[in-house]
Amino acid sequence: MTIHDTTHLASLGWDAGWAAAFRAAAEILGNRSENSAVPGRVVAEHRERYSVSTGVGEVSAVLAGRLRHDIAEREDLPAVGDWVGVSREAGDGTAIVRFLVPRRSAFVRKSAGTVTEAQVVAANVDVALIATALPGDLSSRRLERYLTLAWESGAMPVVVLTKSDLSDDVRAALDQAGLAAPGVDVIAVSAVSGAGVDALRTRLEPGRTAVLLGSSGVGKSTLVNRLLGTAQQRTASVASTGKGRHTTTHRELVRLANGALLIDTPGMRELQLWSADDGLGSTFADVEAFAANCRFRDCVHDQEPGCAVRDAIASGELASERLEHWHHLRRELAFLERKQDERVNAEYSARIRSLMRGVRAHQRRKYGDGNA
């Protein structure tokens, strides 16, 4: 494969920085066949196959066997938004993903269920659009959770209140979301009437990538269609309660008319933190600001004397629910860190046991079982 259209790559966000990172990643591979690969961006995931857009068009791709063997964690697998090196094989024309270009940013959550591992929802994003529907779906605590992971990802969060045409008090909803997201833009939109859509478009700049996140049924795909100006994303009718029906089944990157890039994602039924210490500080910047005036540097804002955070709650400058959720998320992160340590220790012990079984088997083959 050869690059024929760098203009097309540029329309996907390719720039001099990505070109340099791509060359560095390819050089690491030395003289292996992988360094003949060309750049492409993952635009969709379909189980174990990927749709990759390259300078010669879009191809269907699978992971190279060597790359699959080298990947130790799920988060190291390609995700929508990643830049990869691909080469086309003879035969059916399926492309092979040879390597992953190091990411600039990634929205990462703990995988759903009981397994302790990270899942990359979207890679190399500049803006995280956090969608929640009006009326009835707006939850300050859920917003704080999304914001924590958005800040941690390195993307700029924007809160999008969808279905504003169904709300009797949009102003109150904007105020509520603003209290949960200090310093973050909050925009109310209606994909039906178009209200607020132009304001949202100003946050979507040519060559920059946004990811649209939110629970099932908040109208993400309908909003994507409005931004595209065409019914490209499948949608379903709205229930009598105003709640939509989940239709998006996979992550997909689309290009808007103004040159911005947008990743649509399936609705998330659960959103657990992964690693978000910095993100927590950004989401709760108001708590951190008050905490700077506490008498003790290690104050945990519980019962310590001279706690400026508790004083702010008593004076009404800070909502007690904000501090309670700050405590809750800190406990969640601490628990997750312990689980990650347990998993690492368990995997290490399993490797040692496997190694020792191999050593014992070798000794038996060489010296017998010692019972002769």
Secondary structure, 3 states (H helix, E strand, C coil): CCCCCHHHHHHCCCCHHHHHHHHHHHHHCCCCHHHHCEEEEEEEEECCEEEEEECCEEEEEEECHHHHHHCCCHHHCCCCCCEEEEEECCCCCCEEEEEECCCCCEEEEECCCCCCCEEEEEECCCEEEEEEECCCCCCHHHHHHHHHHHHHHCCEEEEEEECHHHCCCHHHHHHHHHHHCCCCEEEECCCCCCCCHHHHHCCCCCCCEEEEEECCCCCHHHHHHHHHCCCCCCCCCCCCCCCCCCCCCCCEEEECCCCCEEEECCCCCCCECCCCHHHHHHHCHHHHHHHCCCCCCCCCCCCCCCCHHHHHHHHCCCCHHHHHHHHHHHHHHHHHHHHHHHHHHHHHHHHHHHHHHHHHHHHHHHHCCCCC
